[in-house]
Structure formats: C-alpha cells, structure tokens
Amino acid sequence: MRRSDRFLTGLQSAGRVVFVSHVQPDPDSLGSMLGLAHLVETRLGKPTLITRDGIISRAENRAMVELLHLDPTPIEEVEWEPGDAVVMVDSQPNTGRHTCCNRAPLYAVIDHHETPGDLDDVPFADVRPSLGATCTLVTKYLAEQDVPLTEKVATALLYGIETEVTGFPREAGPDDDKALILLYPQADKDLLAQIRNARLPHSHFECLLQALQSSFIYDRLIISWVNPLPQPEQAAEVCDFMVRFDKVDWAVCVGVVNESLILSVRTCKENGKAGDMLRKVVGELGKAGGHDRRAGGCIPLTSCSLSAIEELQAELRRRFLKALKIEDVRGQRLVPLREMLQNLQP
C-alpha cells in the first residue's frame, strides 16, 4: 500500500480528524493541515478541524489566514469528542514546540523536519527530511489519491512550499519542484501577491530598529538582541533581514517574549546544519530544532530580571561562538553608537 493509502485506512474508524501543528503555525503547517483536511473530507467523508497553537503574528501569515478564510480553532478552545483522531502536521511530539497536551489519541505525524520527536507510540508516521516542505508531502498524497484541488487548497499548499524553499541556499528537491508545477496553474495568483506583500504593523519597524541598534558582529556571525520582542515570529523576520548582510554567513536573533527567550537562526552556508547547531547551543536550557539553513528555539526563563536575562544572553553568545568556532572577542556594533546618537539629534 502507498503511504497515503495507509494514512486513510487508519482513519476509517475515526469520528472526526483534528489537525494540530507547532506553536505559532507558519504557512507550511497551515497549508498542510488544509490539504490533509481536504483529502480526508473528500476520500473518507469525515468531519475535520484545523487548529492553531498560539498566535499567528507575522503579517504574511495573518494575511494567508484572512484571505483564504482558514479560521483555525485555538487549540485550548477545542471541544474534544469521543472518536477524535489527532494528526500532527509539520511537527513531532515531545519536541517542546507545543503548549497543550493531547486530549485525544495521536494517530499520525506528518512532517519534513529532522527534529528528533517521540514517534514510538504513533500508529502512523511519515517523516521525510529529504523534502523541502510538509506541503510537498501533502501534495503527493492528494495526487496519489487523485483528489481534485480547489483554488483555495492549491493556493495554500503553493505558498506553504514557497515559504520553505525560496531561501538561499535553496532547500528543495525534484519532488518540491514537481509539487510547485502541479499547484501553480490552480492557485489564485492575485491572492498570492497580496499575501507576499502583506501590510506591516508599526511594531515591525520598531522591532527592526531595535535589532539594528543592538546587533553585534563576530567574524561571520551577527547576533541581534531584542528585549522585549513584540511577537515570537519577529525573531525570524529579523534573521531573514540580517542574513542578507554581505559580511556574515550566520544571523541570530534572541528576544524575550513573556517568560521565554525566543531564538531564531539563519545561515547562507550550504550544509549549514542550523538545526543541529542550535540544538547544541541551547542544550539543556530549552528546546530547539530546524533545517539546514533555518532553526528556532525557546528557553523558559527562571527569572525575568534584567540581570538574569543579561547573564543568559552572555552564556548563549559564548555557546554560539564556540559552536561556530569563532574566537571569543568583543563584538563590533553593526551601527556604531556614535552614529546612533548623531541620528537622534534634531
């Protein structure tokens, strides 16, 4: 049996299929949940529910949800029913990327990350690190089952793949390209353009300004400290911006959100193994994972005092330099303090 056949067969006795993903779901997870829900509804005729764990704050992600009318249910508001089957998408259990415990049996995990999750008791698992996006895997399922795509599903899947594979170096293979070719004619290009060019809130520019003022360069690494960080996803936005600086190969952003330290990493190096590097840096302090060129993590704060945060930041800086084999020297400001002060003068 094909894996898509086995996936559907195991859901025959389910009353409803509930899709969950990681905290602050991104376009790949949102598109994957929508595509799998379409597959289950079309082939099995069963009701489905798409959820979100945490907020969706990045402007493009909010635009995707609003323009495609996805309306995911907050995980804490789900009214669990007997017979529910849970499918985890674009993530894996016990990786520290979830805020709610499962209230129903976890039937399946469908993912493309190398993050080591606990899959021992999961009846169905399809994890393919060779793929650039989970949406690619879902597109393969839909094609295998000969399910007609709606414009909404095609648009969501296409944007999900696009956000995962358009960085540099490009993490994509032949299957990702085939999926893009299949989806493009059926997607709504006008909606895609609106999503890609979503309007930005004031906090985006405040965060970016603070990051520019607090960024330090260590050889080919730039670290940006943002405290407080307006939204968790803005750490990734800062890294996406900073990694394009032609003097660095690695960009790191660390920021405080509520009682957690959020970390994001980007690299332009091929075979950078950013996920492995960040897991090594975070170690016992928290949880981390990711891809070859992108990674993210979270460290719970035992104290939110300024001195405790600064002490933790110093430890992380030391670990980053050690992991990247960079000499432990004083960092050079991206924007010299004198220039900052001059720019503040009327």
Buried (B, 14 or more C-beta within 10 A) or exposed (E): EEBBEEBBEBBEEBEBBBBBBBBBBBBBBBBBBBBBBBBBBBBBEBBBBBBBBBBBBBBBBBBBBBBBEBEBBEBEEBEEEEEBBBBBBBBBBEBBBBEBEBEBEBBBBBBBBBBEBEBEEBEBBBBBEEBBBBBBBBBBBBBBBEBEBEEBBBBBBBBBBBBBBEBEEEBBBEBBBBBBEBBBEBBBEEBBEBBEEBEEBEBBEEBBEBBBBBBBBBBBBBBBBBBEBBBBBBBBBBBBBBBEBEEBBBBBBBBBBEEBBBBBBBBBBEEBBBBBBBBBBBEEBBBBBBBBBBBBBBBEBEEEEEEEBEEBBEEBBEBBBEBBEBEEEEBEBBEEEEEEEEEEEE
